Amino acid sequence: MSDTRIIELRIENKRLKTQVENLEKKVLSLVGMINLHASGGIKNKNLLNDQLIQLLNSTDSQINIISLKIDKFYTIEIKRIAQKGIPVLIITNERSKIPKEHQVYYDQLKNTPGINIINNPNVRFLLVFNNKEVIYSGGSLDKQDLEKSILISTVINTPGKIKKIAEIFNSMLPSFMR
């Protein structure tokens, strides 16, 4: 083999090595960015509640919530976040369609500065997210319901997926808020 051909092969080898390294970096950045967990039952009774509390307390930017209803426990947590100056945007069912025992918490949240509530009759799932993490599950922000139910919680940390979820969230907002 000529020296020229050896040099060409070395250059090509180096280029291919760089491409492989870049691909490895992309794959590694995706690994562990979406996690599925079983919450509820005997073993993981409080897993989803723990994940939600951790997300709420670690938020330093706007927190977005979709939930059919919100109980006293989560009302206190959400109000605490709003008192720190962190904006909270909640999409929930219309007040008249929320169970009577939860309407008082709806009213408390509605009257708290820094918390905006949007009514949407199509709320059928639980979604809580900020700009770094998403938690998606069935159920609603009701601590006891989440403890009793066996649910799949999906935790997403991928920036591209978080952006897509934010777009879906925005589609649930009234047109003047998009």
N, CA, C and O atoms as a DFTB+ gen file, in Angstrom:
712 C
 N C O
     1  1       0.834      -1.175       0.000
     2  2       0.000       0.000       0.000
     3  2       0.882       1.243       0.000
     4  3       1.935       1.291       0.637
     5  1       0.427       2.214      -0.716
     6  2       1.213       3.443      -0.805
     7  2       0.997       4.297       0.442
     8  3       0.015       4.141       1.167
     9  1       1.946       5.202       0.665
    10  2       1.862       6.099       1.816
    11  2       0.623       6.992       1.727
    12  3       0.012       7.303       2.749
    13  1       0.259       7.394       0.546
    14  2      -0.914       8.252       0.344
    15  2      -2.179       7.517       0.772
    16  3      -3.043       8.083       1.441
    17  1      -2.273       6.275       0.387
    18  2      -3.463       5.471       0.740
    19  2      -3.539       5.232       2.244
    20  3      -4.632       5.242       2.811
    21  1      -2.425       5.021       2.886
    22  2      -2.390       4.825       4.344
    23  2      -2.854       6.100       5.049
    24  3      -3.615       6.035       6.014
    25  1      -2.404       7.235       4.576
    26  2      -2.811       8.527       5.155
    27  2      -4.318       8.720       4.978
    28  3      -5.001       9.159       5.903
    29  1      -4.835       8.394       3.791
    30  2      -6.274       8.510       3.530
    31  2      -7.069       7.612       4.471
    32  3      -8.097       8.026       5.006
    33  1      -6.604       6.398       4.671
    34  2      -7.290       5.464       5.562
    35  2      -7.248       5.943       7.014
    36  3      -8.224       5.774       7.745
    37  1      -6.150       6.527       7.432
    38  2      -6.047       7.066       8.797
    39  2      -7.019       8.233       8.988
    40  3      -7.672       8.347      10.026
    41  1      -7.104       9.085       7.988
    42  2      -8.030      10.225       8.065
    43  2      -9.470       9.727       8.134
    44  3     -10.265      10.208       8.941
    45  1      -9.794       8.762       7.281
    46  2     -11.138       8.176       7.266
    47  2     -11.425       7.484       8.592
    48  3     -12.531       7.606       9.120
    49  1     -10.461       6.766       9.135
    50  2     -10.616       6.094      10.412
    51  2     -10.887       7.110      11.530
    52  3     -11.748       6.887      12.381
    53  1     -10.167       8.197      11.520
    54  2     -10.349       9.239      12.540
    55  2     -11.745       9.864      12.422
    56  3     -12.402      10.118      13.432
    57  1     -12.194      10.111      11.183
    58  2     -13.524      10.681      10.959
    59  2     -14.604       9.726      11.470
    60  3     -15.545      10.158      12.136
    61  1     -14.479       8.453      11.169
    62  2     -15.441       7.451      11.614
    63  2     -15.439       7.319      13.143
    64  3     -16.490       7.150      13.762
    65  1     -14.253       7.399      13.734
    66  2     -14.141       7.337      15.188
    67  2     -14.895       8.503      15.834
    68  3     -15.588       8.322      16.835
    69  1     -14.757       9.680      15.265
    70  2     -15.446      10.869      15.767
    71  2     -16.959      10.694      15.653
    72  3     -17.695      11.050      16.573
    73  1     -17.422      10.153      14.539
    74  2     -18.852       9.927      14.358
    75  2     -19.384       8.916      15.370
    76  3     -20.473       9.099      15.914
    77  1     -18.634       7.867      15.623
    78  2     -19.037       6.861      16.602
    79  2     -19.103       7.488      17.996
    80  3     -20.047       7.230      18.743
    81  1     -18.126       8.298      18.348
    82  2     -18.125       8.964      19.653
    83  2     -19.330       9.883      19.797
    84  3     -19.964       9.917      20.852
    85  1     -19.648      10.628      18.740
    86  2     -20.811      11.516      18.784
    87  2     -22.102      10.725      18.963
    88  3     -22.977      11.122      19.732
    89  1     -22.218       9.612      18.255
    90  2     -23.392       8.761      18.386
    91  2     -23.483       8.182      19.791
    92  3     -24.570       8.124      20.365
    93  1     -22.371       7.758      20.345
    94  2     -22.354       7.237      21.713
    95  2     -22.811       8.298      22.706
    96  3     -23.565       7.996      23.631
    97  1     -22.365       9.528      22.525
    98  2     -22.780      10.621      23.409
    99  2     -24.285      10.848      23.335
   100  3     -24.936      11.068      24.356
   101  1     -24.835      10.795      22.120
   102  2     -26.279      10.979      21.965
   103  2     -27.050       9.861      22.644
   104  3     -28.044      10.117      23.324
   105  1     -26.608       8.637      22.469
   106  2     -27.282       7.493      23.090
   107  2     -27.194       7.603      24.608
   108  3     -28.187       7.382      25.302
   109  1     -26.032       7.937      25.121
   110  2     -25.855       8.062      26.573
   111  2     -26.692       9.191      27.152
   112  3     -27.150       9.103      28.292
   113  1     -26.897      10.250      26.377
   114  2     -27.706      11.350      26.882
   115  2     -29.176      10.965      26.969
   116  3     -29.923      11.558      27.748
   117  1     -29.603       9.982      26.183
   118  2     -30.995       9.532      26.226
   119  2     -31.253       8.474      27.283
   120  3     -32.369       8.359      27.791
   121  1     -30.243       7.712      27.613
   122  2     -30.414       6.630      28.586
   123  2     -30.767       7.232      29.944
   124  3     -30.088       8.136      30.432
   125  1     -31.823       6.725      30.536
   126  2     -32.212       7.184      31.862
   127  2     -32.981       8.481      31.874
   128  3     -33.262       9.007      32.950
   129  1     -33.334       9.022      30.719
   130  2     -34.046      10.284      30.677
   131  2     -35.560      10.100      30.760
   132  3     -36.280      11.063      31.027
   133  1     -36.050       8.895      30.539
   134  2     -37.465       8.580      30.694
   135  2     -37.533       7.323      31.555
   136  3     -36.983       6.280      31.203
   137  1     -38.218       7.442      32.687
   138  2     -38.315       6.327      33.624
   139  2     -39.769       6.012      33.924
   140  3     -40.581       6.916      34.120
   141  1     -40.090       4.739      33.960
   142  2     -41.425       4.280      34.328
   143  2     -41.360       3.637      35.708
   144  3     -40.439       2.879      36.013
   145  1     -42.354       3.952      36.538
   146  2     -42.398       3.411      37.887
   147  2     -43.808       2.935      38.190
   148  3     -44.781       3.523      37.716
   149  1     -43.922       1.880      38.970
   150  2     -45.219       1.446      39.489
   151  2     -45.391       2.100      40.846
   152  3     -44.550       1.950      41.733
   153  1     -46.478       2.820      40.998
   154  2     -46.744       3.510      42.255
   155  2     -48.007       2.936      42.879
   156  3     -48.962       2.597      42.180
   157  1     -48.001       2.833      44.183
   158  2     -49.158       2.307      44.893
   159  2     -48.915       0.874      45.332
   160  3     -47.827       0.326      45.155
   161  1     -49.937       0.289      45.901
   162  2     -49.789      -1.071      46.407
   163  2     -48.995      -1.081      47.698
   164  3     -48.788      -0.039      48.319
   165  1     -48.559      -2.245      48.092
   166  2     -47.859      -2.401      49.372
   167  2     -46.427      -1.886      49.308
   168  3     -45.977      -1.194      50.221
   169  1     -45.703      -2.219      48.232
   170  2     -44.288      -1.870      48.148
   171  2     -44.031      -0.385      47.876
   172  3     -43.133       0.209      48.473
   173  1     -44.806       0.205      46.992
   174  2     -44.538       1.583      46.552
   175  2     -45.706       2.506      46.870
   176  3     -46.122       3.304      46.030
   177  1     -46.223       2.395      48.064
   178  2     -47.423       3.125      48.459
   179  2     -47.310       4.627      48.194
   180  3     -48.258       5.235      47.697
   181  1     -46.190       5.222      48.511
   182  2     -46.037       6.673      48.411
   183  2     -45.093       7.125      47.300
   184  3     -44.693       8.289      47.275
   185  1     -44.735       6.244      46.396
   186  2     -43.752       6.596      45.375
   187  2     -44.168       7.816      44.564
   188  3     -43.382       8.752      44.422
   189  1     -45.373       7.827      44.035
   190  2     -45.816       8.944      43.207
   191  2     -45.925      10.224      44.027
   192  3     -45.538      11.294      43.556
   193  1     -46.442      10.130      45.237
   194  2     -46.499      11.309      46.111
   195  2     -45.099      11.850      46.376
   196  3     -44.884      13.061      46.342
   197  1     -44.153      10.960      46.638
   198  2     -42.776      11.399      46.888
   199  2     -42.175      12.083      45.661
   200  3     -41.506      13.110      45.781
   201  1     -42.416      11.507      44.482
   202  2     -41.900      12.111      43.248
   203  2     -42.501      13.499      43.031
   204  3     -41.796      14.439      42.665
   205  1     -43.807      13.618      43.260
   206  2     -44.472      14.908      43.062
   207  2     -43.972      15.962      44.040
   208  3     -43.716      17.101      43.651
   209  1     -43.832      15.589      45.301
   210  2     -43.338      16.538      46.306
   211  2     -41.920      16.972      45.974
   212  3     -41.582      18.149      46.097
   213  1     -41.092      16.028      45.554
   214  2     -39.720      16.371      45.187
   215  2     -39.702      17.341      44.003
   216  3     -38.940      18.308      44.010
   217  1     -40.524      17.093      43.001
   218  2     -40.586      17.993      41.848
   219  2     -41.089      19.367      42.257
   220  3     -40.512      20.380      41.862
   221  1     -42.150      19.414      43.037
   222  2     -42.703      20.701      43.466
   223  2     -41.682      21.502      44.276
   224  3     -41.525      22.705      44.064
   225  1     -40.998      20.843      45.191
   226  2     -40.056      21.546      46.061
   227  2     -38.750      21.911      45.378
   228  3     -38.041      22.800      45.849
   229  1     -38.418      21.249      44.286
   230  2     -37.172      21.563      43.585
   231  2     -37.368      22.585      42.467
   232  3     -36.410      22.966      41.794
   233  1     -38.591      23.020      42.273
   234  2     -38.893      23.951      41.184
   235  2     -38.399      25.347      41.523
   236  3     -38.655      25.878      42.603
   237  1     -37.682      25.924      40.564
   238  2     -37.246      27.307      40.727
   239  2     -37.782      28.201      39.610
   240  3     -37.498      29.398      39.570
   241  1     -38.559      27.608      38.705
   242  2     -39.206      28.372      37.640
   243  2     -40.686      27.999      37.655
   244  3     -41.144      27.342      38.590
   245  1     -41.416      28.395      36.663
   246  2     -42.853      28.127      36.636
   247  2     -43.155      26.639      36.738
   248  3     -42.464      25.807      36.150
   249  1     -44.198      26.321      37.496
   250  2     -44.681      24.942      37.602
   251  2     -46.039      24.875      36.922
   252  3     -46.895      25.733      37.138
   253  1     -46.230      23.859      36.105
   254  2     -47.477      23.657      35.378
   255  2     -48.125      22.369      35.862
   256  3     -47.453      21.353      36.037
   257  1     -49.430      22.419      36.077
   258  2     -50.143      21.279      36.642
   259  2     -51.433      21.048      35.870
   260  3     -52.174      21.984      35.569
   261  1     -51.688      19.776      35.556
   262  2     -52.995      19.365      35.046
   263  2     -53.488      18.308      36.014
   264  3     -52.824      17.295      36.230
   265  1     -54.654      18.545      36.594
   266  2     -55.214      17.599      37.553
   267  2     -56.715      17.799      37.628
   268  3     -57.201      18.929      37.612
   269  1     -57.445      16.699      37.711
   270  2     -58.895      16.745      37.804
   271  2     -59.345      17.471      39.067
   272  3     -60.300      18.247      39.043
   273  1     -58.643      17.208      40.172
   274  2     -58.951      17.831      41.456
   275  2     -57.667      17.931      42.262
   276  3     -56.675      17.272      41.949
   277  1     -57.688      18.757      43.301
   278  2     -56.523      18.933      44.166
   279  2     -57.007      18.902      45.611
   280  3     -57.981      19.568      45.962
   281  1     -56.320      18.123      46.448
   282  2     -56.738      17.996      47.841
   283  2     -56.036      19.024      48.733
   284  3     -55.263      19.855      48.256
   285  1     -56.319      18.949      50.028
   286  2     -55.770      19.894      51.001
   287  2     -54.244      19.837      51.047
   288  3     -53.582      20.875      51.051
   289  1     -53.687      18.627      51.083
   290  2     -52.237      18.455      51.168
   291  2     -51.534      19.169      50.013
   292  3     -50.605      19.944      50.239
   293  1     -51.968      18.916      48.794
   294  2     -51.321      19.532      47.637
   295  2     -51.663      21.014      47.512
   296  3     -50.877      21.782      46.956
   297  1     -52.821      21.426      48.020
   298  2     -53.153      22.850      48.032
   299  2     -52.130      23.616      48.875
   300  3     -51.651      24.676      48.473
   301  1     -51.809      23.077      50.028
   302  2     -50.811      23.710      50.907
   303  2     -49.451      23.775      50.204
   304  3     -48.785      24.810      50.236
   305  1     -49.043      22.681      49.575
   306  2     -47.749      22.647      48.871
   307  2     -47.706      23.654      47.721
   308  3     -46.707      24.351      47.542
   309  1     -48.774      23.730      46.954
   310  2     -48.817      24.647      45.808
   311  2     -48.828      26.094      46.282
   312  3     -48.163      26.945      45.690
   313  1     -49.573      26.380      47.340
   314  2     -49.586      27.745      47.885
   315  2     -48.197      28.139      48.395
   316  3     -47.784      29.289      48.249
   317  1     -47.487      27.195      48.987
   318  2     -46.132      27.449      49.482
   319  2     -45.202      27.829      48.319
   320  3     -44.360      28.718      48.452
   321  1     -45.364      27.156      47.200
   322  2     -44.553      27.467      46.016
   323  2     -44.868      28.873      45.516
   324  3     -43.962      29.646      45.202
   325  1     -46.147      29.195      45.444
   326  2     -46.555      30.522      44.967
   327  2     -46.039      31.620      45.899
   328  3     -45.688      32.706      45.437
   329  1     -45.990      31.349      47.199
   330  2     -45.489      32.332      48.156
   331  2     -43.997      32.605      47.975
   332  3     -43.505      33.659      48.377
   333  1     -43.278      31.660      47.371
   334  2     -41.859      31.861      47.074
   335  2     -41.667      32.734      45.840
   336  3     -40.538      33.087      45.498
   337  1     -42.765      33.086      45.169
   338  2     -42.672      33.900      43.965
   339  2     -42.576      33.093      42.685
   340  3     -42.311      33.648      41.618
   341  1     -42.787      31.795      42.779
   342  2     -42.736      30.921      41.600
   343  2     -44.142      30.844      41.011
   344  3     -45.078      30.441      41.702
   345  1     -44.302      31.227      39.735
   346  2     -45.634      31.179      39.129
   347  2     -46.147      29.743      38.995
   348  3     -45.390      28.817      38.702
   349  1     -47.455      29.587      39.219
   350  2     -48.102      28.287      39.126
   351  2     -49.277      28.418      38.155
   352  3     -50.111      29.313      38.286
   353  1     -49.326      27.521      37.192
   354  2     -50.427      27.486      36.235
   355  2     -51.090      26.119      36.341
   356  3     -50.454      25.088      36.125
   357  1     -52.382      26.127      36.677
   358  2     -53.124      24.887      36.886
   359  2     -54.255      24.795      35.869
   360  3     -55.028      25.736      35.689
   361  1     -54.337      23.654      35.216
   362  2     -55.489      23.352      34.370
   363  2     -56.268      22.272      35.102
   364  3     -55.739      21.200      35.396
   365  1     -57.515      22.560      35.390
   366  2     -58.343      21.620      36.129
   367  2     -59.769      21.672      35.610
   368  3     -60.100      22.476      34.738
   369  1     -60.587      20.824      36.145
   370  2     -61.978      20.767      35.746
   371  2     -62.709      22.023      36.198
   372  3     -62.201      22.777      37.029
   373  1     -63.896      22.248      35.655
   374  2     -64.724      23.358      36.101
   375  2     -65.116      23.127      37.552
   376  3     -65.306      21.985      37.971
   377  1     -65.238      24.204      38.321
   378  2     -65.509      24.089      39.752
   379  2     -66.738      23.232      40.028
   380  3     -66.722      22.409      40.943
   381  1     -67.792      23.409      39.257
   382  2     -69.035      22.678      39.498
   383  2     -68.883      21.168      39.281
   384  3     -69.687      20.386      39.790
   385  1     -67.858      20.757      38.531
   386  2     -67.642      19.330      38.259
   387  2     -66.614      18.699      39.197
   388  3     -66.361      17.496      39.137
   389  1     -66.026      19.524      40.061
   390  2     -65.080      19.020      41.059
   391  2     -65.894      18.535      42.257
   392  3     -66.864      19.190      42.637
   393  1     -65.523      17.402      42.861
   394  2     -66.272      16.928      44.038
   395  2     -66.375      18.022      45.106
   396  3     -65.434      18.786      45.321
   397  1     -67.521      18.080      45.765
   398  2     -67.808      19.153      46.732
   399  2     -66.716      19.306      47.788
   400  3     -66.366      20.426      48.159
   401  1     -66.174      18.180      48.275
   402  2     -65.157      18.264      49.332
   403  2     -63.846      18.880      48.830
   404  3     -63.011      19.287      49.638
   405  1     -63.658      18.953      47.524
   406  2     -62.449      19.550      46.953
   407  2     -62.665      20.974      46.448
   408  3     -61.698      21.648      46.092
   409  1     -63.907      21.445      46.408
   410  2     -64.186      22.781      45.893
   411  2     -63.578      23.877      46.767
   412  3     -63.184      24.925      46.255
   413  1     -63.498      23.648      48.082
   414  2     -62.901      24.632      48.979
   415  2     -61.423      24.840      48.634
   416  3     -60.921      25.960      48.736
   417  1     -60.722      23.782      48.230
   418  2     -59.309      23.889      47.870
   419  2     -59.153      24.594      46.520
   420  3     -58.208      25.354      46.311
   421  1     -60.081      24.336      45.624
   422  2     -60.114      25.060      44.348
   423  2     -60.210      26.556      44.627
   424  3     -59.470      27.353      44.051
   425  1     -61.146      26.938      45.532
   426  2     -61.346      28.351      45.862
   427  2     -60.090      28.954      46.490
   428  3     -59.716      30.082      46.167
   429  1     -59.442      28.215      47.377
   430  2     -58.216      28.716      48.012
   431  2     -57.132      28.973      46.973
   432  3     -56.461      30.005      47.007
   433  1     -56.964      28.030      46.050
   434  2     -55.948      28.191      45.002
   435  2     -56.300      29.343      44.075
   436  3     -55.430      30.120      43.681
   437  1     -57.563      29.450      43.734
   438  2     -58.028      30.501      42.819
   439  2     -57.747      31.891      43.400
   440  3     -57.467      32.833      42.660
   441  1     -57.825      32.010      44.730
   442  2     -57.652      33.307      45.396
   443  2     -56.230      33.560      45.883
   444  3     -55.990      34.531      46.600
   445  1     -55.293      32.709      45.509
   446  2     -53.906      32.875      45.926
   447  2     -53.129      33.613      44.840
   448  3     -53.122      33.178      43.689
   449  1     -52.473      34.725      45.187
   450  2     -51.656      35.435      44.183
   451  2     -50.540      34.538      43.659
   452  3     -49.917      33.799      44.421
   453  1     -50.296      34.606      42.366
   454  2     -49.247      33.811      41.746
   455  2     -49.730      32.483      41.196
   456  3     -48.975      31.756      40.550
   457  1     -51.006      32.166      41.457
   458  2     -51.583      30.924      40.949
   459  2     -52.698      31.275      39.963
   460  3     -53.645      31.983      40.303
   461  1     -52.568      30.772      38.750
   462  2     -53.611      30.943      37.736
   463  2     -54.269      29.595      37.498
   464  3     -53.597      28.582      37.308
   465  1     -55.595      29.602      37.513
   466  2     -56.353      28.382      37.259
   467  2     -57.137      28.547      35.975
   468  3     -57.862      29.525      35.790
   469  1     -56.982      27.574      35.092
   470  2     -57.714      27.520      33.840
   471  2     -58.634      26.305      33.917
   472  3     -58.206      25.213      34.291
   473  1     -59.890      26.507      33.562
   474  2     -60.836      25.400      33.575
   475  2     -60.894      24.744      32.207
   476  3     -60.987      25.407      31.174
   477  1     -60.836      23.413      32.237
   478  2     -60.923      22.632      31.017
   479  2     -61.661      21.340      31.361
   480  3     -61.189      20.555      32.184
   481  1     -62.807      21.119      30.738
   482  2     -63.586      19.921      31.081
   483  2     -62.961      18.621      30.572
   484  3     -63.473      17.544      30.878
   485  1     -61.880      18.690      29.812
   486  2     -61.265      17.498      29.238
   487  2     -60.107      16.944      30.060
   488  3     -59.357      16.101      29.567
   489  1     -59.947      17.391      31.282
   490  2     -58.858      16.914      32.129
   491  2     -59.161      15.488      32.572
   492  3     -60.183      15.232      33.208
   493  1     -58.262      14.559      32.232
   494  2     -58.464      13.148      32.562
   495  2     -57.195      12.489      33.095
   496  3     -57.171      11.273      33.284
   497  1     -56.142      13.265      33.340
   498  2     -54.870      12.691      33.753
   499  2     -54.155      13.660      34.680
   500  3     -54.617      14.778      34.909
   501  1     -53.037      13.222      35.204
   502  2     -52.213      14.042      36.088
   503  2     -50.896      14.336      35.384
   504  3     -50.200      13.425      34.935
   505  1     -50.569      15.603      35.295
   506  2     -49.316      16.034      34.686
   507  2     -48.781      17.195      35.502
   508  3     -49.470      18.197      35.688
   509  1     -47.559      17.065      35.987
   510  2     -46.898      18.134      36.736
   511  2     -45.519      18.286      36.127
   512  3     -44.779      17.309      36.007
   513  1     -45.164      19.522      35.737
   514  2     -43.849      19.707      35.132
   515  2     -43.336      21.121      35.285
   516  3     -44.086      22.079      35.471
   517  1     -42.018      21.205      35.196
   518  2     -41.325      22.482      35.109
   519  2     -40.417      22.402      33.886
   520  3     -40.641      21.568      33.009
   521  1     -39.407      23.246      33.815
   522  2     -38.547      23.242      32.625
   523  2     -37.476      22.145      32.657
   524  3     -36.700      22.021      31.709
   525  1     -37.424      21.348      33.733
   526  2     -36.404      20.310      33.855
   527  2     -36.958      18.891      33.957
   528  3     -36.262      17.927      33.636
   529  1     -38.194      18.761      34.397
   530  2     -38.722      17.422      34.656
   531  2     -40.236      17.395      34.473
   532  3     -40.926      18.390      34.690
   533  1     -40.729      16.233      34.068
   534  2     -42.163      15.999      33.873
   535  2     -42.547      14.737      34.628
   536  3     -41.827      13.739      34.592
   537  1     -43.684      14.787      35.312
   538  2     -44.276      13.587      35.892
   539  2     -45.677      13.461      35.320
   540  3     -46.504      14.366      35.434
   541  1     -45.918      12.314      34.703
   542  2     -47.203      12.039      34.070
   543  2     -47.771      10.756      34.652
   544  3     -47.054       9.767      34.808
   545  1     -49.064      10.773      34.973
   546  2     -49.698       9.581      35.515
   547  2     -51.205       9.713      35.394
   548  3     -51.725      10.747      34.976
   549  1     -51.893       8.651      35.766
   550  2     -53.332       8.726      35.944
   551  2     -53.577       9.357      37.305
   552  3     -52.630       9.699      38.013
   553  1     -54.821       9.511      37.667
   554  2     -55.142      10.049      38.981
   555  2     -55.175      11.558      39.005
   556  3     -55.245      12.212      37.965
   557  1     -55.123      12.103      40.208
   558  2     -55.133      13.551      40.400
   559  2     -54.330      13.878      41.651
   560  3     -53.887      12.980      42.367
   561  1     -54.147      15.152      41.907
   562  2     -53.358      15.565      43.073
   563  2     -54.177      15.404      44.353
   564  3     -54.604      16.380      44.969
   565  1     -54.374      14.184      44.719
   566  2     -55.069      13.821      45.942
   567  2     -54.202      12.761      46.626
   568  3     -54.129      11.619      46.172
   569  1     -53.560      13.145      47.703
   570  2     -52.575      12.282      48.353
   571  2     -53.129      10.897      48.687
   572  3     -52.484       9.887      48.405
   573  1     -54.300      10.845      49.275
   574  2     -54.861       9.543      49.658
   575  2     -55.215       8.699      48.443
   576  3     -54.985       7.490      48.443
   577  1     -55.773       9.323      47.404
   578  2     -56.088       8.573      46.180
   579  2     -54.821       7.995      45.554
   580  3     -54.819       6.857      45.083
   581  1     -53.750       8.778      45.551
   582  2     -52.499       8.303      44.963
   583  2     -51.879       7.182      45.790
   584  3     -51.237       6.287      45.241
   585  1     -52.070       7.226      47.114
   586  2     -51.566       6.151      47.975
   587  2     -52.326       4.848      47.748
   588  3     -51.734       3.768      47.761
   589  1     -53.634       4.950      47.540
   590  2     -54.474       3.758      47.397
   591  2     -54.409       3.146      46.004
   592  3     -54.584       1.937      45.852
   593  1     -54.160       3.965      44.988
   594  2     -54.221       3.495      43.607
   595  2     -52.893       2.902      43.156
   596  3     -51.824       3.329      43.594
   597  1     -52.977       1.924      42.284
   598  2     -51.778       1.400      41.636
   599  2     -51.712       2.057      40.259
   600  3     -52.558       1.806      39.401
   601  1     -50.709       2.892      40.061
   602  2     -50.598       3.689      38.853
   603  2     -49.204       3.559      38.252
   604  3     -48.252       3.191      38.939
   605  1     -49.100       3.860      36.988
   606  2     -47.803       3.951      36.333
   607  2     -47.440       5.429      36.284
   608  3     -48.191       6.246      35.751
   609  1     -46.299       5.760      36.835
   610  2     -45.832       7.139      36.737
   611  2     -44.668       7.169      35.746
   612  3     -43.776       6.321      35.773
   613  1     -44.711       8.158      34.888
   614  2     -43.665       8.352      33.899
   615  2     -42.926       9.628      34.257
   616  3     -43.534      10.692      34.366
   617  1     -41.623       9.527      34.439
   618  2     -40.788      10.684      34.749
   619  2     -39.895      10.942      33.542
   620  3     -39.169      10.057      33.088
   621  1     -39.961      12.167      33.031
   622  2     -39.230      12.525      31.819
   623  2     -38.279      13.671      32.129
   624  3     -38.666      14.668      32.739
   625  1     -37.021      13.516      31.699
   626  2     -36.010      14.552      31.901
   627  2     -35.385      15.018      30.592
   628  3     -34.447      15.814      30.613
   629  1     -35.882      14.542      29.461
   630  2     -35.320      14.872      28.158
   631  2     -35.824      16.240      27.707
   632  3     -37.035      16.428      27.583
   633  1     -34.935      17.197      27.459
   634  2     -35.381      18.544      27.074
   635  2     -36.323      18.569      25.866
   636  3     -37.290      19.330      25.863
   637  1     -36.065      17.767      24.861
   638  2     -36.924      17.740      23.678
   639  2     -38.326      17.245      24.002
   640  3     -39.313      17.776      23.494
   641  1     -38.408      16.229      24.847
   642  2     -39.709      15.687      25.249
   643  2     -40.448      16.667      26.156
   644  3     -41.669      16.795      26.065
   645  1     -39.721      17.356      27.027
   646  2     -40.343      18.358      27.893
   647  2     -40.933      19.473      27.040
   648  3     -42.024      19.965      27.327
   649  1     -40.221      19.869      25.997
   650  2     -40.725      20.909      25.090
   651  2     -42.012      20.443      24.410
   652  3     -42.963      21.215      24.284
   653  1     -42.042      19.189      23.974
   654  2     -43.235      18.640      23.323
   655  2     -44.407      18.609      24.299
   656  3     -45.533      18.933      23.920
   657  1     -44.160      18.228      25.537
   658  2     -45.214      18.195      26.550
   659  2     -45.707      19.611      26.844
   660  3     -46.904      19.817      27.047
   661  1     -44.804      20.582      26.867
   662  2     -45.206      21.979      27.061
   663  2     -46.119      22.435      25.923
   664  3     -47.066      23.187      26.155
   665  1     -45.843      21.990      24.707
   666  2     -46.705      22.329      23.567
   667  2     -48.102      21.731      23.746
   668  3     -49.104      22.389      23.467
   669  1     -48.163      20.486      24.210
   670  2     -49.458      19.846      24.464
   671  2     -50.200      20.590      25.575
   672  3     -51.404      20.828      25.478
   673  1     -49.472      20.951      26.621
   674  2     -50.054      21.715      27.722
   675  2     -50.630      23.031      27.198
   676  3     -51.749      23.410      27.545
   677  1     -49.857      23.723      26.361
   678  2     -50.315      25.000      25.815
   679  2     -51.559      24.847      24.955
   680  3     -52.385      25.757      24.894
   681  1     -51.701      23.705      24.290
   682  2     -52.890      23.492      23.461
   683  2     -54.157      23.386      24.309
   684  3     -55.262      23.563      23.796
   685  1     -54.005      23.100      25.601
   686  2     -55.157      23.021      26.491
   687  2     -55.555      24.387      27.047
   688  3     -56.609      24.532      27.666
   689  1     -54.698      25.388      26.818
   690  2     -54.984      26.730      27.299
   691  2     -55.926      27.456      26.342
   692  3     -55.982      27.117      25.160
   693  1     -56.665      28.445      26.833
   694  2     -57.470      29.266      25.924
   695  2     -56.560      29.984      24.933
   696  3     -55.399      30.253      25.239
   697  1     -57.072      30.289      23.766
   698  2     -56.247      30.857      22.695
   699  2     -55.547      32.153      23.101
   700  3     -54.442      32.409      22.623
   701  1     -56.138      32.975      23.956
   702  2     -55.489      34.236      24.341
   703  2     -54.284      34.022      25.259
   704  3     -53.498      34.948      25.462
   705  1     -54.125      32.817      25.818
   706  2     -52.999      32.527      26.714
   707  2     -51.870      31.765      26.051
   708  3     -50.821      31.569      26.665
   709  1     -52.054      31.330      24.811
   710  2     -51.035      30.503      24.153
   711  2     -49.847      31.306      23.748
   712  3     -48.899      30.762      23.182
